[in-house]
Amino acid sequence: MHVRRLGDGGTPALALHCGLGQSGMWRALAGHLPDLAITAPDLPGHGRSAPFPKGQDVHDAATNALRPLFDRPMHLIGHSFGATLALRLALEAPDRALSLTLIEPVFFAAAPDGAVKRAHRATEAEFFAIYETGAPPAAAQEFNRIWGGGVPWTSFDPKVQEAMAAQMPFVVATEPSLWGDRAGMLRPGGPEGLRCPVRLIRGAETVPIIAEVHRGLMSRLPQAVETVIPDAGHMVLISHAPQVAAACQPVLEDASASYR
């Protein structure tokens, strides 16, 4: 696994990027959090890391690869798919989690049943139907329509479009964990047992299901605090790094004071 080190602060943090992303996406945020020493890996199948092992659930494989990096008390920060991994690591070893910051977690299983969840399920079903036709580029275009924050597909370089299309099998493979909670993160008493400070961050203009995911998680994590960043979408980590850093700062400071 390729690992990037960002910052030279005194408090360790593990930062986990979104699906189809890579570790360099944390550079801007790291520049606004100088007290942290951030370990930012490329997840399996992303960036400069090796592909996912064949025949293994992608959430399990990513978690297995990350466990050796989560070897002492540290802050956990994750975006999108990476946020679901950060949550899983925190639940597995709560004594090591100084704090947990989840940015736009795509943990759909946590969202309460209702109209928003059903509508998003139907939207994703359209994506899966396109993928099943054997047309990854068309599936990638649909994926970008849902999660790209309004960035036109045609604005991407053809090589970027090809790279996104090549990642569509990964996106499809996340369904058992993100929709089905295959890892059992929502088991009774699981989230409630987490005692570290928790911050949930989303863009005000993001996909509606994210607000519902936050609502579901906050019902299970009584210490969680939500920050909604105006004029931001799903890629708030990139588009609004200073505001994300400002939202992170209070929970990091509270937890770091205890660490010191």
Phi, psi and omega in degrees: 000129178281133183234135177250137177254130183231128178084158180230032177289180185264355183244125184283147176215147176247122184244126188240121188280174181281166171298143184071006180257198177199168190298333180296346180294346181271355185304311184297314180297317181302325180296339180260359181233069188292345181280353184260148167250102190265129169261118184235099180276155162280122179298158176308141180076008182228153176054233183259010178275162180292159178298164173298143175298139180291142175080008181241139177304136187293326179291318176298315183296317179295318179297317178301319181290331185274335185307317180298337178279338180261067191250006180200171179300131180198164173283145175244127180228129180219151179239128173061241177300321178299329178294325178292327176290319178298318177299316181297316179298318180297320180290327179288324184222070185297336180290342180265348183274105176291320175202165180226118177243117182249116181256112178053053181294131182264043181269077188299332180299334182282341182290136176298148176296139181168186186297320182294316180294318179296319180295320180289325177299319179294321178297316180291329177298324176296319177299312181298322179296319177296317180299319183293343177285353180084028181236077180306321179300319178293323177295319179296322178296319178293319178300317179294325178298321182285313192248357187278002176065028177088001178288121183296140178302323183290348179281346180277142172300145180307325179293324176293319177300317179297318180295320178294318179299322180293340181269358183298324175302324176297313181302314179298322183288349179279348187304314182301328181273318185282323178263326186259356183049052181304328182278355178071031181292337181263015179302152181305129179084351183294291179300326182296338180279354181277125186252349183287159174299142181231131176238128175251129183234132175216159174276145180295335183255020183284179177298133187305330182299333183295320177299324179288322174300315178300316181300317179294318180293320180293335176288341180253345181238085188298339180273358184288142176237136181256139171239129177249122185262119183300147173063017182247151177247205185297327181270037180304329179303323182271315188283334185224049183303317179299320180290322177297317179299318179297324178290326179288326193306311183300316182290325177294318181294317179299314182289321182293327178298320177292323181296317181290000000 
